[in-house]
């Protein structure tokens, strides 16, 4: 029986000797063949993933076309409503008409008959 207090030692001894120049040449050719096969496989995998991505994108685009159409129509309707409200506001209060330049509101001052000059801007 083995003593439980004695540490167990594992040893590995390689029995393969280094090959000659022919074996190294064959190993190099085999390594290049494996690398070439992996590159070849990666090209096909990339092409396959690209096709799958294009198909998935086309399917998503096709499935959302009605949603995009409704969104476009609602934006156009909101723009028309805003324009109608602005025209109604301007029609009811003509004094509020003015010129908008880069976000600044400029309103013409009413002319004073005593001054006899044009309104300043």
Phi and psi in degrees as GROMACS dihedral restraints (atoms count N, CA, C in turn):
[ dihedral_restraints ]
;  ai    aj    ak    al  type     phi  dphi    fc
    3     4     5     6     1   -90.0    20    10
    4     5     6     7     1   146.3    20    10
    6     7     8     9     1   -72.4    20    10
    7     8     9    10     1   123.6    20    10
    9    10    11    12     1   -68.2    20    10
   10    11    12    13     1   -17.8    20    10
   12    13    14    15     1   -86.8    20    10
   13    14    15    16     1   -11.3    20    10
   15    16    17    18     1   -85.6    20    10
   16    17    18    19     1   127.8    20    10
   18    19    20    21     1   -68.1    20    10
   19    20    21    22     1   146.8    20    10
   21    22    23    24     1   -88.2    20    10
   22    23    24    25     1   132.4    20    10
   24    25    26    27     1  -115.7    20    10
   25    26    27    28     1   126.4    20    10
   27    28    29    30     1  -103.6    20    10
   28    29    30    31     1   138.0    20    10
   30    31    32    33     1  -129.2    20    10
   31    32    33    34     1   143.3    20    10
   33    34    35    36     1  -121.1    20    10
   34    35    36    37     1   128.7    20    10
   36    37    38    39     1  -123.3    20    10
   37    38    39    40     1   117.9    20    10
   39    40    41    42     1   -78.1    20    10
   40    41    42    43     1   130.4    20    10
   42    43    44    45     1  -107.2    20    10
   43    44    45    46     1     0.8    20    10
   45    46    47    48     1   -88.5    20    10
   46    47    48    49     1   127.8    20    10
   48    49    50    51     1   -93.1    20    10
   49    50    51    52     1   154.5    20    10
   51    52    53    54     1   -61.5    20    10
   52    53    54    55     1   137.5    20    10
   54    55    56    57     1   -78.9    20    10
   55    56    57    58     1   170.8    20    10
   57    58    59    60     1   -81.2    20    10
   58    59    60    61     1  -173.3    20    10
   60    61    62    63     1   -64.1    20    10
   61    62    63    64     1   -32.7    20    10
   63    64    65    66     1   -67.7    20    10
   64    65    66    67     1   -43.1    20    10
   66    67    68    69     1   -64.8    20    10
   67    68    69    70     1   -39.1    20    10
   69    70    71    72     1   -66.2    20    10
   70    71    72    73     1   -38.6    20    10
   72    73    74    75     1   -64.2    20    10
   73    74    75    76     1   -45.3    20    10
   75    76    77    78     1   -64.4    20    10
   76    77    78    79     1   -40.2    20    10
   78    79    80    81     1   -64.2    20    10
   79    80    81    82     1   -39.1    20    10
   81    82    83    84     1   -64.7    20    10
   82    83    84    85     1   -44.2    20    10
   84    85    86    87     1   -63.4    20    10
   85    86    87    88     1   -42.0    20    10
   87    88    89    90     1   -64.0    20    10
   88    89    90    91     1   -40.3    20    10
   90    91    92    93     1   -63.6    20    10
   91    92    93    94     1   -42.9    20    10
   93    94    95    96     1   -63.9    20    10
   94    95    96    97     1   -37.6    20    10
   96    97    98    99     1   -65.1    20    10
   97    98    99   100     1   -40.6    20    10
   99   100   101   102     1   -64.9    20    10
  100   101   102   103     1   -43.7    20    10
  102   103   104   105     1   -62.8    20    10
  103   104   105   106     1   -43.3    20    10
  105   106   107   108     1   -62.2    20    10
  106   107   108   109     1   -41.7    20    10
  108   109   110   111     1   -64.3    20    10
  109   110   111   112     1   -39.5    20    10
  111   112   113   114     1   -67.3    20    10
  112   113   114   115     1   -39.0    20    10
  114   115   116   117     1   -64.0    20    10
  115   116   117   118     1   -41.6    20    10
  117   118   119   120     1   -60.8    20    10
  118   119   120   121     1   -44.1    20    10
  120   121   122   123     1   -65.6    20    10
  121   122   123   124     1   -38.9    20    10
  123   124   125   126     1   -66.2    20    10
  124   125   126   127     1   -34.6    20    10
  126   127   128   129     1   -63.8    20    10
  127   128   129   130     1   -43.9    20    10
  129   130   131   132     1   -67.7    20    10
  130   131   132   133     1   -36.4    20    10
  132   133   134   135     1   -66.2    20    10
  133   134   135   136     1   -41.9    20    10
  135   136   137   138     1   -62.9    20    10
  136   137   138   139     1   -44.3    20    10
  138   139   140   141     1   -63.0    20    10
  139   140   141   142     1   -41.9    20    10
  141   142   143   144     1   -64.3    20    10
  142   143   144   145     1   -43.5    20    10
  144   145   146   147     1   -66.0    20    10
  145   146   147   148     1   -34.8    20    10
  147   148   149   150     1   -64.6    20    10
  148   149   150   151     1   -44.2    20    10
  150   151   152   153     1   -63.3    20    10
  151   152   153   154     1   -43.2    20    10
  153   154   155   156     1   -62.9    20    10
  154   155   156   157     1   -41.1    20    10
  156   157   158   159     1   -64.1    20    10
  157   158   159   160     1   -41.3    20    10
  159   160   161   162     1   -66.0    20    10
  160   161   162   163     1   -42.1    20    10
  162   163   164   165     1   -64.6    20    10
  163   164   165   166     1   -42.3    20    10
  165   166   167   168     1   -65.6    20    10
  166   167   168   169     1   -40.8    20    10
  168   169   170   171     1   -64.7    20    10
  169   170   171   172     1   -41.2    20    10
  171   172   173   174     1   -64.7    20    10
  172   173   174   175     1   -40.4    20    10
  174   175   176   177     1   -63.7    20    10
  175   176   177   178     1   -45.1    20    10
  177   178   179   180     1   -63.2    20    10
  178   179   180   181     1   -42.3    20    10
  180   181   182   183     1   -61.5    20    10
  181   182   183   184     1   -43.1    20    10
  183   184   185   186     1   -66.2    20    10
  184   185   186   187     1   -40.9    20    10
  186   187   188   189     1   -71.7    20    10
  187   188   189   190     1   -23.7    20    10
  189   190   191   192     1  -101.8    20    10
  190   191   192   193     1    10.4    20    10
  192   193   194   195     1   -66.2    20    10
  193   194   195   196     1   -37.4    20    10
  195   196   197   198     1   -67.9    20    10
  196   197   198   199     1   -38.9    20    10
  198   199   200   201     1   -63.7    20    10
  199   200   201   202     1   -43.3    20    10
  201   202   203   204     1   -65.1    20    10
  202   203   204   205     1   -37.5    20    10
  204   205   206   207     1   -65.2    20    10
  205   206   207   208     1   -44.6    20    10
  207   208   209   210     1   -64.4    20    10
  208   209   210   211     1   -39.0    20    10
  210   211   212   213     1   -64.0    20    10
  211   212   213   214     1   -43.7    20    10
  213   214   215   216     1   -61.5    20    10
  214   215   216   217     1   -43.4    20    10
  216   217   218   219     1   -65.1    20    10
  217   218   219   220     1   -39.3    20    10
  219   220   221   222     1   -68.8    20    10
  220   221   222   223     1   -35.8    20    10
  222   223   224   225     1   -66.1    20    10
  223   224   225   226     1   -42.8    20    10
  225   226   227   228     1   -63.7    20    10
  226   227   228   229     1   -40.8    20    10
  228   229   230   231     1   -65.1    20    10
  229   230   231   232     1   -40.3    20    10
  231   232   233   234     1   -64.8    20    10
  232   233   234   235     1   -38.8    20    10
  234   235   236   237     1   -66.3    20    10
  235   236   237   238     1   -41.1    20    10
  237   238   239   240     1   -63.7    20    10
  238   239   240   241     1   -43.1    20    10
  240   241   242   243     1   -62.4    20    10
  241   242   243   244     1   -42.3    20    10
  243   244   245   246     1   -63.9    20    10
  244   245   246   247     1   -39.8    20    10
  246   247   248   249     1   -65.7    20    10
  247   248   249   250     1   -43.4    20    10
  249   250   251   252     1   -63.2    20    10
  250   251   252   253     1   -40.9    20    10
  252   253   254   255     1   -64.8    20    10
  253   254   255   256     1   -40.0    20    10
  255   256   257   258     1   -66.1    20    10
  256   257   258   259     1   -41.0    20    10
  258   259   260   261     1   -66.5    20    10
  259   260   261   262     1   -38.7    20    10
  261   262   263   264     1   -66.8    20    10
  262   263   264   265     1   -40.3    20    10
  264   265   266   267     1   -64.5    20    10
  265   266   267   268     1   -40.2    20    10
  267   268   269   270     1   -70.5    20    10
  268   269   270   271     1   -37.5    20    10
  270   271   272   273     1   -69.1    20    10
  271   272   273   274     1   -34.7    20    10
  273   274   275   276     1   -80.0    20    10
  274   275   276   277     1   -24.5    20    10
  276   277   278   279     1  -132.8    20    10
  277   278   279   280     1    84.4    20    10
  279   280   281   282     1   -64.7    20    10
  280   281   282   283     1   -19.0    20    10
  282   283   284   285     1   -70.8    20    10
  283   284   285   286     1   -16.7    20    10
  285   286   287   288     1   -86.0    20    10
  286   287   288   289     1     1.7    20    10
  288   289   290   291     1   -73.3    20    10
  289   290   291   292     1   138.8    20    10
  291   292   293   294     1  -162.1    20    10
  292   293   294   295     1  -169.0    20    10
  294   295   296   297     1  -116.1    20    10
  295   296   297   298     1   132.3    20    10
  297   298   299   300     1  -105.3    20    10
  298   299   300   301     1   119.9    20    10
  300   301   302   303     1  -124.1    20    10
  301   302   303   304     1   113.2    20    10
  303   304   305   306     1    48.9    20    10
  304   305   306   307     1    42.1    20    10
  306   307   308   309     1    87.4    20    10
  307   308   309   310     1    -3.8    20    10
  309   310   311   312     1   -95.5    20    10
  310   311   312   313     1   136.8    20    10
  312   313   314   315     1  -100.1    20    10
  313   314   315   316     1   123.2    20    10
  315   316   317   318     1  -119.3    20    10
  316   317   318   319     1   121.8    20    10
  318   319   320   321     1  -114.4    20    10
  319   320   321   322     1   136.2    20    10
  321   322   323   324     1   -74.3    20    10
  322   323   324   325     1   132.9    20    10
  324   325   326   327     1   -78.0    20    10
  325   326   327   328     1   144.0    20    10
  327   328   329   330     1   -64.5    20    10
  328   329   330   331     1   145.5    20    10
  330   331   332   333     1   -76.2    20    10
  331   332   333   334     1   144.8    20    10
  333   334   335   336     1  -101.7    20    10
  334   335   336   337     1   120.0    20    10
  336   337   338   339     1   -60.1    20    10
  337   338   339   340     1   -25.6    20    10
  339   340   341   342     1   -72.3    20    10
  340   341   342   343     1   -31.2    20    10
  342   343   344   345     1   -80.1    20    10
  343   344   345   346     1   -35.6    20    10
  345   346   347   348     1    70.3    20    10
  346   347   348   349     1    21.6    20    10
  348   349   350   351     1  -116.6    20    10
  349   350   351   352     1   167.0    20    10
  351   352   353   354     1   -77.3    20    10
  352   353   354   355     1   157.8    20    10
  354   355   356   357     1   -67.8    20    10
  355   356   357   358     1   145.2    20    10
  357   358   359   360     1   -83.5    20    10
  358   359   360   361     1   153.5    20    10
